[in-house]
Amino acid sequence: MSAAQPPTSDAALRDFLAEAEEILEGVGSQLTDLADMAEGGSWDPDLLNAIFRGAHSLKGVAGMFGFTAVAEVAHNTENLLDWLRMGKVSLAQPVIDLLFRSSKLLVVLLRATADGTLEQHQDEIAAHAAAITACLSPSDSVSPGSLDRLGLPAAILGALTEYEEHRLQENLRQGRQLFVIHTTFDLSTFDQELGNLTDLLKAHGELISTLPSIGENSQTNIDFELLLGSQRSEQELATLLKGRVVSVAGFPPQPAIMASMAAAVPVEEQQVTTAPAGVFPPTVADAEPLPADKALPPVSPPSAAAAEEKASAKSLSRTVRVDIGKLDLLMNIVGELVLAQSSISAIADRMRAEGFSRMAVDLSKAAKGLERRLGDLQSGVMDIRMIPVGQLYEKMSRIVRNITREQGKKVDLKLFGAETELDKLIVEDIADPLMHIIRNAIDHGIEPPERRQALGKDERGTVRLSSYQKGNHVVIEVEDDGGGIDVAKVRQKALAKGLLLDPAALTDREALELIFMPGFSTADQITDVSGRGVGMDVVRNNIAAVSGMVDIETWPGKGSRFTIILPITLAIIKALIVSCAGRCYALPITSVVESLLLSPADIRTVENKEVITLRDVTLPLLRLDRFLTVERVDTPIEQYVVVIGAAEKRLGLVVDDLLGQQDIVIKPLGDVFRAIRGISGAADLGDQRTILVLDAGGIIAEMTRTGG
Amino acid sequence: MRSLMVATIETLQPVRIVQAANGFEALRILPREAIDLILTDINMPDINGLELLSFVRNNPLYQKLPVIIISTEGSRKDIDRGLSLGANEYLVKPFIPSKLLELIQRLL
C-alpha cells in the first residue's frame, strides 16, 4: 500500500465511500440549484449554508477515516464556501465553475480512493488548491461600526455572529427594511410555536437572528427577539402577525448607511423559502393516478428548514445502510426456503397418494403454515429492496441541468411519480440507460432556443420523466417536446452503414427500431454529450439485462417518447413451467399474456411464417424447439400456445405442455452464456431439477431482428 | 466529536453531563437541571452560541454560570465577540482533551 493510501480495512473504506458519496450527491444537486439561482441574480443563503455544511461534513468524514487528500480538497472548498457566505467573495461565474470543479474533483478522488490510484491526482489537487487561493483575496469589508447607526437594540447586535452580521448587511444592501419582532412563549411549547412563527416569517423575508431573553414571567415564559429583513412594510407585518407576537418594530434603512454599502446591487426580492422553480411541480396530473395524500417524495433538495435540522448533531433519520449484496444473499436464502417448502408439499402429496393419509394431512397443514410465513418473510425482504425511483430523479435532474448549461439549451425537466418503488438493483442498473436516453432527448431532441422560437414553440423545451406501476411492472417514460426522430434519416443512415439493404422493406415503426442496432448513431455532429461511443444498442441491452424492454414512439416536429418497462423485482418471480421436446423451461409470468390450446387447423402461413388469428389479430407463432434448435423425435398432436408480450409486441410460443406455476429464483448462467438471446438464466425447481428460464423480451427482440 | 468530548469529561468524577442537541434544547434544559457549567459551539441550527450566551448573562438565575465556547479557527471573530459578551473561556477546534479538562476543573 502506498503512502497516500491509509491502512484502512475494506469495511471501513466501504463505509467511508458510501457516506462520502451520499454527501457529494447532495452537494452536487444543491450546487446546480445554486448556479441556477445565481443565473437569475439572487440565491438562497440557506442553500449556500447547506453546501457549506456538506463540504464540512465531507472533510470531517474523510479526516476521520484518514483520507487526507479528500479531506484537503474538501477543506479548501469549505474555505471558499465560507468566504462566499460571508460575502468576501461574490458568486460570479468563475467561482461557480470552481465550485463545480471542486465537486467533480472530489468525485474523482473518491473513485481513486476506491481503486487505490490516489497518487495519480496529486497535480490536480495542487492546481485546485492554487485556484482556490487565487479566489480568496482579501477585500475591503464594511466597517463594523456602521451598523450601530441603525438604532437596533444593542443586545441583538452584540450577539450576532460574523455570518449573521453579513446577512444583515446583505439585507440592507438589497433594500430591505429591518424589523425586530418581540414574542413570548410558554416554556414548555416554545420550540414548536417559535418554529411555526419562523416558518411564517421566512415566507416574507430573511430571519437574521433569534435572541432569547427573559420575559416578564421568567418562571413560565421565554421571550424572543427576532431580527427580520423584509420588503414588507411595518403595517403589513403587524397585520400578518397580529395576535401572534407582542410587538413589531421597524428600523428603516438610513441613507448614510446605505451609502456606505458599496457595490450595491439592487436585487429583486428573493423568496428564501421556495424550492427551485419548475423542477419539481407539485402536481402529478398527467401521470398514473397516485394517492393524493402522498406528497412528492424526498427528491427535492432539502428546504432551508430541513437543512437546518440536519445540522443538529443527533441524526434524525432512523435508517440502516445495508450493502445490497447482503440483501441478495438473504433473498437467495428466502428463495431456497420457498423451494424447500414446495418440496415438502410435494412429499405430502406423494404420501397421501401412497396411503399415509393422516400424516400426510398433518404434513401438508404444516407445509401450508410454513408457506404463509415464508410469504411474509419474502415480501418483507422484498420490501427492504424497494426504493422510490425518486432517487434516480435526483441524479437525472442534475444531469439535465449540467447538459443544458453546457449546451446553452433551455430545458425544463418535469418529474412525475417519484414515489413509484422499484428493486434497488434495477434502479442501479437502469440509471445509466435512463441517463443516456435523457441525454439523447436533450442533445438530439430538444432544439436550440432560437430554432424553437422560429418554429413557434416555447423556447424552453420540456422533458417529462414519469414512472408508474402497472401490474407487476414499473413503467418509466421519457418524453420530450423536441423535433422527434426523423425516420427517413434513420433509414438513410442505416443504409449507409450497411445495416439495412432495402429501405422500403420496413414500416416506419420497424425503421425506428434500427436506432437500437449496434453501431448506429444519427448525430451529424458527435457532441460531448451523447456521442460517447455508447449507442442505443447498449441502452437496450442494459435494460434487457434486468428483464426490461424499451420502446420508442415519435411524432415529427413534436417530440419522442421512450417507454421503459421493468419488472418490479428480479429476485423471486412467478413462472409458468412449460415443457417442449422433453425438456422443461420457465417463463416469467409477468411476460405471459395468456395461453391456449393450439389446434393445427387454425395455423395459417403468411410469407412462409406460421400465424394464428386470435380475436381478429394476427399472432405470429414461434416453435420453441425450433428457436432453441432442439431435436425432437415426434410432435404431439396437442400443443399449446403461450402468448408472450413485451411492450407492445406479442408472440405465440408453441410448446408441448403447460406444467403449472411456481416461484423461481433466477440464477445467472455466467459470462460464457451471456450472449445467448432468449435465455435469462437458470432456476432450480426444488426437486433437484435445474431448468432454463426464457427471456420473453429477448426472444421477441431476436425474432424482430432476424425477421422471424 | 460530541461523544469524544463526553467521554473526556466523564473521566472527571463526579460530573453529570446533560446534552442538548441544539440551542432550543439548551434553553429547555436550563430551568430544569442544576447546571454548573455550559459548553457551547457557536454555529448551531436554531439560536447561535452567542445568543445563548447573551441569554445566560442577562438572566439573573444563570448570570454566574461559567460558559466555555468551543468553535473553529474560522470563527475567531465570533469567539472574540463571545468573550466580550462574557464567555469565561474558549477552545479552538481541534483541541487536546486534557486542555478541556483543565479548563473545566479551573472553572468549577
Interface residues (C-beta under 8 A of the other chain):
Chain A: G60 N79 D82 A155 G158 A159 L160 T161 E162 Y163 E164 L187 F190 D191 L194 S209 T210 L211 P212 S213 I214 S218 I222 E308 E309 A311 S312 A313 K314
Chain B: M1 R2 A21 N22 F24 E25 L27 R28 P31 I42 N43 M44 P45 D46 I47 N48 L50 E51 L52 L53 S54 F55 N58 N59 P60 L61 G74 S75 K77 D78 R81 S84 L85
